[in-house]
Amino acid sequence: MKMSVRRALAIAGLAVMLAGVGGCERGDLHQAEVCEAVASQVLGANPAASLSSLPDMSTAHGIITRYAVPGQAPREIRCRFESSDEKSADQLALVGVINDAWADLDAKGLAAVKAGLERRGLSWKVSWIPTFGLPHGNLAPASAASALLYFLQLALNGITYGSLIGLVAMGFALIYGAIGVFNLAFGDVVMVAAFVATALALAFRAIGGDLLGLDAALALPATLLAAAVCSLVTDRLVFAPLRLSHPLMPLVASIGLSLVLQNYVFLSVGRANLWLSPSAMHGIVLAAADGFELYANRAQGALVLLAAFLVAACWLIMTKTQFGLSQRACAQDRAMAALLGIDINRVIAGTFGLAGCLAGAAGFMAATYYGGISVGMGVALGLKGFTAAIFGGVGNFKGAAIGGLVVGLLESCTAGYFYGGYKEVAVFALLVLLLIFRPQGILGDG
């Protein structure tokens, strides 16, 4: 296909802009995870403690973790990481810890902190890879065997993250099939679900529970219910009154809804990022070669199985139930479906509820496994889910699940073979290319 000069310049300009954005990262989820583990180790583990972390703007790679226990004055730990701009295995290694009560740890004290982290199974050497999982062993492949394990590690991490993105993409596809418009606020429903999961996590930890143990069985349904209710309310208040309006009206309304949800959460909990240190990251080494270890943990398997179960359940609902047949009929021709006696509003409301459950699962995964949530996370997850939905085919929920895996693998490989700050650049470049050359998606409409 011959591309015009204008299109080429537009793509090049967007790539440069995204590259600049990608290079501006100052914090990392796993830096915060390490710093929170340091805070727990130095200040004393307390199940009632709440931890909140944010980037330390006074240094290139630093995290400030605030440690608060009810009835006690809050404490603060500052962690500094290697600030080299060159890609290396030690790029983000922990190099300094400062407590609010004493000066910088000396070499002996820092070594003791690192040893304590290793005893807990947490690596203090964080790199561009563990955006999708913990690093283990040497990060630079030294042979063909270790290079293969390196790729398999990236693939495993990408599949885990892609499971989350796939759920978001399926929600986009279902809602588009029902109302013919992408709900651009859907990522923010995921964000709300993540905050609900975090609140439940803190509540369970306050009473001595383990979120990824028995309490997960209680936290997950509550998160799904909260997200489904949030999605249903957005349909009732925003989209239902615009059923007969121009298609652009719901699209614009969804942008306004996104801003409303973000500002509501901002006013409720504040702007700072919240971090939940994952509590079940221990796993097994599947293979090792020349110092590199292919690592997997139980939480990864649980989340991938959860996503697979939800995809299968969604497929059964859409293909084997009366609701699914009615939903597909509405997606094909809403006017004809109404003439045949199908309650359009009820079908659309049910679709929003089902999509909300998928958003709840995605938010639960983001909060409990990846550990970091923020008010703005819904925008990034929404754009990635939107990209996956476009890749799989507009309104094709099965294609959306596949698109989620593609996006996850693309981010993981970009982070592993290039620089982690550019993983979003690769995804959004894919979105631009799809919108220009294949807007109907790789698999076509559902």
C-alpha positions as CSV (number, residue, x, y, z in Angstrom):
1,M,0.0,0.0,0.0
2,K,1.4,3.3,-1.0
3,M,1.4,5.8,1.8
4,S,1.2,9.6,1.3
5,V,3.8,11.9,2.5
6,R,1.3,13.5,4.8
7,R,0.5,10.2,6.5
8,A,4.2,9.4,6.8
9,L,4.9,12.8,8.4
10,A,2.0,12.4,10.8
11,I,3.2,9.0,11.9
12,A,6.7,10.2,12.3
13,G,5.6,13.2,14.4
14,L,3.4,11.1,16.6
15,A,6.3,8.6,17.1
16,V,8.6,11.4,18.2
17,M,6.0,12.8,20.5
18,L,5.3,9.4,22.1
19,A,9.1,8.8,22.4
20,G,9.4,12.0,24.4
21,V,6.6,11.0,26.7
22,G,8.0,7.5,27.1
23,G,11.4,8.8,28.1
24,C,9.9,11.0,30.9
25,E,9.2,8.1,33.3
26,R,10.6,8.8,36.8
27,G,9.1,6.0,38.8
28,D,8.5,2.3,38.5
29,L,6.0,0.0,40.2
30,H,8.7,-2.4,41.3
31,Q,10.9,0.4,42.7
32,A,8.0,1.2,44.9
33,E,7.5,-2.4,45.8
34,V,11.2,-2.6,46.9
35,C,11.0,0.6,48.8
36,E,7.8,-0.6,50.6
37,A,9.6,-3.8,51.6
38,V,12.5,-1.8,52.9
39,A,10.1,0.3,54.9
40,S,8.5,-2.8,56.4
41,Q,11.9,-4.2,57.2
42,V,13.4,-1.1,58.7
43,L,10.3,0.3,60.5
44,G,8.9,-3.1,61.5
45,A,6.1,-5.1,59.8
46,N,2.6,-4.3,61.0
47,P,-0.5,-5.8,59.3
48,A,-2.4,-2.6,60.1
49,A,0.1,-0.4,58.4
50,S,-0.8,1.4,55.2
51,L,1.9,2.2,52.6
52,S,1.7,4.9,50.0
53,S,4.5,5.7,47.6
54,L,5.2,8.3,45.0
55,P,8.2,9.3,42.9
56,D,10.9,11.4,44.6
57,M,11.3,14.3,42.3
58,S,14.6,15.4,43.8
59,T,16.4,12.5,42.2
60,A,16.3,10.7,38.8
61,H,15.2,7.3,40.2
62,G,13.8,7.6,43.7
63,I,10.8,6.6,45.6
64,I,9.3,8.1,48.8
65,T,7.3,5.6,50.8
66,R,5.1,6.8,53.7
67,Y,4.4,4.3,56.4
68,A,1.3,4.9,58.6
69,V,0.0,3.0,61.5
70,P,-3.3,4.0,63.2
71,G,-2.6,6.0,66.4
72,Q,1.1,6.6,65.5
73,A,2.8,9.4,63.7
74,P,3.5,8.6,60.0
75,R,7.0,7.7,59.0
76,E,8.9,8.1,55.8
77,I,11.5,6.2,53.9
78,R,13.4,7.5,50.8
79,C,14.9,4.9,48.4
80,R,17.4,5.8,45.8
81,F,18.1,3.6,42.7
82,E,20.9,3.6,40.2
83,S,20.4,6.7,38.0
84,S,22.4,5.7,35.0
85,D,20.6,6.5,31.7
86,E,22.3,3.6,30.0
87,K,20.5,0.2,29.7
88,S,22.2,-2.2,32.0
89,A,21.4,-5.0,34.4
90,D,22.1,-2.7,37.4
91,Q,20.2,0.3,36.0
92,L,17.7,0.5,38.9
93,A,19.6,-1.3,41.6
94,L,18.9,-0.1,45.2
95,V,21.8,2.2,46.1
96,G,20.6,4.2,49.1
97,V,18.0,4.3,51.9
98,I,17.2,7.4,54.0
99,N,15.0,7.3,57.0
100,D,13.2,10.3,58.4
101,A,14.9,9.7,61.7
102,W,18.5,9.1,60.6
103,A,20.9,9.9,57.7
104,D,21.7,7.7,54.7
105,L,22.4,4.1,55.5
106,D,26.1,3.2,55.4
107,A,27.4,0.3,53.2
108,K,27.0,-2.2,56.0
109,G,23.5,-1.2,56.8
110,L,22.5,-1.2,53.1
111,A,23.9,-4.7,52.7
112,A,21.9,-5.9,55.6
113,V,18.7,-4.4,54.1
114,K,19.4,-6.1,50.7
115,A,20.1,-9.4,52.5
116,G,16.7,-9.1,54.3
117,L,15.0,-8.5,51.0
118,E,16.6,-11.6,49.5
119,R,15.5,-13.7,52.4
120,R,11.9,-12.6,51.7
121,G,12.3,-13.7,48.0
122,L,12.3,-10.1,46.8
123,S,15.0,-9.0,44.4
124,W,16.4,-5.6,45.1
125,K,17.9,-5.4,41.6
126,V,15.0,-4.0,39.5
127,S,15.3,-3.4,35.8
128,W,13.1,-2.8,32.7
129,I,11.9,-6.4,32.7
130,P,9.9,-6.6,35.9
131,T,7.3,-4.1,34.8
132,F,5.6,-7.5,34.2
133,G,7.1,-9.6,37.0
134,L,10.0,-10.0,39.4
135,P,13.6,-10.3,37.9
136,H,15.6,-13.4,38.8
137,G,19.2,-14.3,37.9
138,N,21.3,-12.4,35.4
139,L,19.3,-10.1,33.1
140,A,21.6,-10.1,30.2
141,P,21.5,-13.4,28.2
142,A,25.0,-15.0,28.0
143,S,24.3,-17.8,25.6
144,A,21.7,-19.2,23.2
145,A,20.1,-21.2,26.0
146,S,19.8,-18.3,28.3
147,A,18.6,-16.1,25.5
148,L,15.7,-18.6,24.9
149,L,14.8,-18.6,28.6
150,Y,15.0,-14.8,28.5
151,F,12.4,-14.8,25.6
152,L,10.2,-17.3,27.4
153,Q,10.3,-15.1,30.6
154,L,9.2,-12.1,28.5
155,A,6.5,-14.2,26.9
156,L,5.2,-15.5,30.3
157,N,5.2,-12.0,31.7
158,G,3.5,-10.6,28.6
159,I,0.8,-13.3,28.7
160,T,0.1,-12.4,32.4
161,Y,-0.2,-8.7,31.6
162,G,-2.0,-9.4,28.3
163,S,-4.7,-11.3,30.3
164,L,-5.5,-8.1,32.1
165,I,-5.5,-6.0,28.9
166,G,-7.7,-8.7,27.2
167,L,-10.4,-8.3,29.9
168,V,-10.4,-4.5,29.3
169,A,-10.6,-5.0,25.6
170,M,-13.5,-7.4,25.9
171,G,-15.4,-4.9,27.9
172,F,-14.8,-2.3,25.1
173,A,-15.9,-4.7,22.5
174,L,-19.1,-5.8,24.3
175,I,-20.2,-2.2,24.9
176,Y,-19.4,-1.2,21.3
177,G,-21.5,-4.1,20.1
178,A,-24.4,-2.9,22.2
179,I,-24.5,0.8,21.6
180,G,-22.2,1.2,18.5
181,V,-19.9,3.6,20.3
182,F,-16.7,3.0,22.2
183,N,-17.1,4.0,25.9
184,L,-13.9,6.0,26.4
185,A,-14.6,6.0,30.2
186,F,-14.4,2.3,30.5
187,G,-10.7,2.4,31.6
188,D,-11.8,4.6,34.5
189,V,-14.3,2.0,35.6
190,V,-11.3,-0.3,35.8
191,M,-9.5,2.3,37.9
192,V,-12.5,2.6,40.3
193,A,-12.5,-1.2,40.6
194,A,-8.7,-1.1,41.4
195,F,-9.3,1.3,44.2
196,V,-12.1,-0.9,45.6
197,A,-9.8,-3.9,45.5
198,T,-7.1,-1.8,47.3
199,A,-9.6,-0.7,50.0
200,L,-10.5,-4.4,50.6
201,A,-6.9,-5.4,50.7
202,L,-6.1,-2.8,53.3
203,A,-9.2,-3.8,55.3
204,F,-8.2,-7.5,55.2
205,R,-4.6,-6.7,56.2
206,A,-5.8,-4.6,59.1
207,I,-7.5,-7.7,60.5
208,G,-4.5,-9.9,59.8
209,G,-5.7,-11.4,56.5
210,D,-3.8,-12.5,53.4
211,L,-5.4,-11.0,50.3
212,L,-4.0,-13.7,47.9
213,G,-5.1,-16.5,50.3
214,L,-8.6,-17.2,51.4
215,D,-9.5,-13.5,51.5
216,A,-9.1,-13.2,47.7
217,A,-12.2,-15.4,47.3
218,L,-14.0,-12.7,49.3
219,A,-12.4,-9.6,47.7
220,L,-12.8,-10.6,44.1
221,P,-16.7,-11.0,44.1
222,A,-17.0,-7.7,45.9
223,T,-14.8,-6.0,43.4
224,L,-16.7,-7.5,40.5
225,L,-20.0,-6.4,42.0
226,A,-18.8,-2.8,42.6
227,A,-17.5,-2.5,39.1
228,A,-20.7,-3.9,37.6
229,V,-22.8,-1.5,39.6
230,C,-20.5,1.4,38.5
231,S,-20.9,0.4,34.9
232,L,-24.7,0.1,35.1
233,V,-25.0,3.5,36.8
234,T,-22.9,5.1,34.0
235,D,-25.3,3.5,31.4
236,R,-28.4,4.7,33.3
237,L,-27.2,8.3,33.9
238,V,-25.1,9.0,30.8
239,F,-25.8,6.7,27.9
240,A,-29.4,5.7,28.3
241,P,-30.7,9.4,27.8
242,L,-28.6,9.5,24.5
243,R,-30.0,6.3,22.9
244,L,-31.6,8.2,20.0
245,S,-29.1,11.0,19.6
246,H,-26.3,11.3,17.1
247,P,-23.6,8.7,17.6
248,L,-21.0,11.4,18.5
249,M,-23.0,12.5,21.5
250,P,-22.4,9.3,23.5
251,L,-18.7,9.4,22.5
252,V,-18.3,13.0,23.8
253,A,-20.3,12.1,26.9
254,S,-18.0,9.2,27.6
255,I,-15.0,11.7,27.6
256,G,-16.9,13.8,30.2
257,L,-17.7,10.7,32.2
258,S,-14.0,9.8,32.3
259,L,-13.2,13.2,33.7
260,V,-16.0,12.9,36.3
261,L,-14.8,9.5,37.5
262,Q,-11.2,10.7,37.7
263,N,-12.0,13.8,39.7
264,Y,-14.4,12.0,42.0
265,V,-11.6,9.5,43.0
266,F,-9.1,12.4,43.2
267,L,-11.3,14.3,45.6
268,S,-12.0,11.1,47.6
269,V,-8.5,9.6,48.0
270,G,-6.0,12.2,46.6
271,R,-3.6,12.3,43.8
272,A,-0.7,10.2,45.1
273,N,-0.2,6.7,43.8
274,L,-1.1,3.8,46.1
275,W,1.0,0.7,46.2
276,L,0.1,-2.7,47.5
277,S,3.2,-4.9,48.0
278,P,2.1,-8.3,46.4
279,S,2.1,-10.8,49.2
280,A,2.3,-14.1,47.2
281,M,5.1,-13.6,44.7
282,H,7.1,-16.6,45.7
283,G,7.1,-19.3,43.0
284,I,9.3,-21.8,41.3
285,V,12.2,-21.7,38.9
286,L,11.1,-23.6,35.8
287,A,14.5,-23.7,34.1
288,A,18.0,-22.2,34.4
289,A,20.9,-21.7,32.0
290,D,24.1,-19.7,32.4
291,G,22.8,-17.8,35.4
292,F,19.4,-16.8,34.0
293,E,16.3,-18.4,35.6
294,L,12.9,-18.8,34.0
295,Y,10.6,-17.9,36.9
296,A,6.9,-18.2,37.5
297,N,4.8,-17.7,40.6
298,R,1.4,-19.0,41.7
299,A,-0.2,-15.5,41.4
300,Q,0.6,-15.4,37.7
301,G,-1.1,-18.8,37.2
302,A,-4.1,-17.8,39.2
303,L,-4.6,-14.6,37.3
304,V,-4.2,-16.2,33.9
305,L,-6.7,-18.9,34.9
306,L,-9.1,-16.3,36.2
307,A,-8.9,-14.4,32.8
308,A,-9.3,-17.7,30.9
309,F,-12.4,-18.6,33.0
310,L,-13.9,-15.2,32.4
311,V,-13.3,-15.4,28.6
312,A,-14.9,-18.9,28.6
313,A,-17.8,-17.7,30.7
314,C,-18.3,-14.7,28.4
315,W,-18.3,-16.9,25.3
316,L,-20.9,-19.2,26.8
317,I,-23.1,-16.3,27.8
318,M,-22.9,-14.7,24.3
319,T,-23.4,-17.9,22.3
320,K,-25.5,-20.3,24.5
321,T,-28.0,-18.0,26.3
322,Q,-31.0,-16.0,25.4
323,F,-29.3,-12.9,26.6
324,G,-26.4,-13.5,24.3
325,L,-28.6,-14.1,21.3
326,S,-30.5,-10.9,22.1
327,Q,-27.3,-8.9,22.5
328,R,-25.9,-10.1,19.2
329,A,-29.2,-9.3,17.5
330,C,-29.0,-5.7,18.9
331,A,-25.4,-5.4,17.7
332,Q,-26.5,-6.5,14.2
333,D,-29.6,-4.3,13.8
334,R,-31.0,-2.6,16.9
335,A,-34.2,-1.4,15.1
336,M,-35.1,-4.8,13.8
337,A,-34.3,-6.4,17.2
338,A,-36.8,-4.0,18.8
339,L,-39.5,-4.9,16.2
340,L,-39.0,-8.5,17.2
341,G,-39.8,-7.8,20.8
342,I,-36.4,-7.6,22.3
343,D,-36.1,-5.1,25.2
344,I,-33.2,-3.0,23.9
345,N,-32.6,-1.0,27.1
346,R,-32.5,-4.2,29.2
347,V,-30.1,-5.9,26.8
348,I,-27.8,-2.8,26.8
349,A,-27.9,-2.6,30.6
350,G,-27.0,-6.3,30.9
351,T,-24.1,-5.7,28.5
352,F,-22.8,-2.8,30.6
353,G,-23.1,-5.0,33.7
354,L,-21.2,-7.9,32.1
355,A,-18.5,-5.5,30.8
356,G,-18.4,-4.0,34.3
357,C,-17.6,-7.5,35.7
358,L,-14.7,-7.7,33.3
359,A,-13.5,-4.3,34.4
360,G,-13.7,-5.4,38.0
361,A,-11.5,-8.4,37.3
362,A,-9.0,-6.3,35.5
363,G,-8.9,-3.8,38.4
364,F,-8.5,-6.6,40.9
365,M,-5.6,-7.9,38.9
366,A,-3.9,-4.5,38.6
367,A,-4.2,-3.8,42.3
368,T,-3.4,-7.2,43.8
369,Y,-0.7,-8.5,41.4
370,Y,1.0,-5.4,39.9
371,G,0.5,-3.5,43.2
372,G,0.3,0.1,42.0
373,I,-2.8,2.2,41.3
374,S,-3.4,5.8,40.6
375,V,-6.2,8.1,39.5
376,G,-4.8,8.3,36.0
377,M,-4.2,4.6,35.5
378,G,-7.6,4.2,33.8
379,V,-6.5,6.4,30.8
380,A,-3.5,4.2,30.1
381,L,-5.4,0.9,30.6
382,G,-8.2,2.2,28.5
383,L,-6.0,3.2,25.6
384,K,-4.3,-0.2,25.7
385,G,-7.6,-2.0,25.9
386,F,-8.9,0.1,23.0
387,T,-5.8,-0.8,21.0
388,A,-6.4,-4.5,21.7
389,A,-10.1,-4.2,20.8
390,I,-9.2,-2.5,17.5
391,F,-6.6,-5.2,16.8
392,G,-9.1,-8.0,17.3
393,G,-11.9,-6.4,15.3
394,V,-14.4,-3.8,16.3
395,G,-17.1,-5.4,18.4
396,N,-15.4,-8.9,18.3
397,F,-15.0,-9.9,21.9
398,K,-13.1,-13.1,21.0
399,G,-10.7,-11.0,18.9
400,A,-10.4,-8.5,21.7
401,A,-9.1,-11.3,24.1
402,I,-6.5,-12.2,21.5
403,G,-5.6,-8.6,21.0
404,G,-5.0,-8.2,24.7
405,L,-2.4,-11.0,24.6
406,V,-0.8,-9.3,21.6
407,V,-0.6,-6.0,23.4
408,G,0.8,-7.7,26.5
409,L,3.5,-9.5,24.5
410,L,4.4,-6.4,22.6
411,E,4.9,-4.4,25.7
412,S,6.9,-7.1,27.4
413,C,9.2,-7.7,24.4
414,T,9.7,-3.9,23.9
415,A,10.6,-3.5,27.6
416,G,12.9,-6.5,27.5
417,Y,14.8,-6.0,24.3
418,F,14.7,-2.2,24.2
419,Y,14.0,0.3,27.0
420,G,11.1,0.0,29.4
421,G,10.1,3.6,29.0
422,Y,9.1,3.0,25.4
423,K,6.8,0.1,25.9
424,E,3.8,2.4,25.6
425,V,5.3,3.9,22.5
426,A,5.1,0.5,20.8
427,V,1.5,0.0,21.8
428,F,0.3,3.4,20.7
429,A,2.3,3.2,17.4
430,L,0.4,-0.1,16.8
431,L,-2.9,1.8,17.5
432,V,-2.0,4.5,15.0
433,L,-1.1,2.0,12.3
434,L,-4.3,0.0,12.9
435,L,-6.5,3.1,12.6
436,I,-4.7,4.2,9.4
437,F,-4.4,0.8,7.6
438,R,-6.8,-1.7,9.2
439,P,-9.5,0.1,11.3
440,Q,-11.7,-2.9,11.0
441,G,-9.1,-5.0,12.9
442,I,-7.1,-8.1,12.0
443,L,-10.0,-10.5,12.6
444,G,-12.8,-8.3,11.3
445,D,-16.1,-7.3,13.0
446,G,-17.6,-9.6,15.5
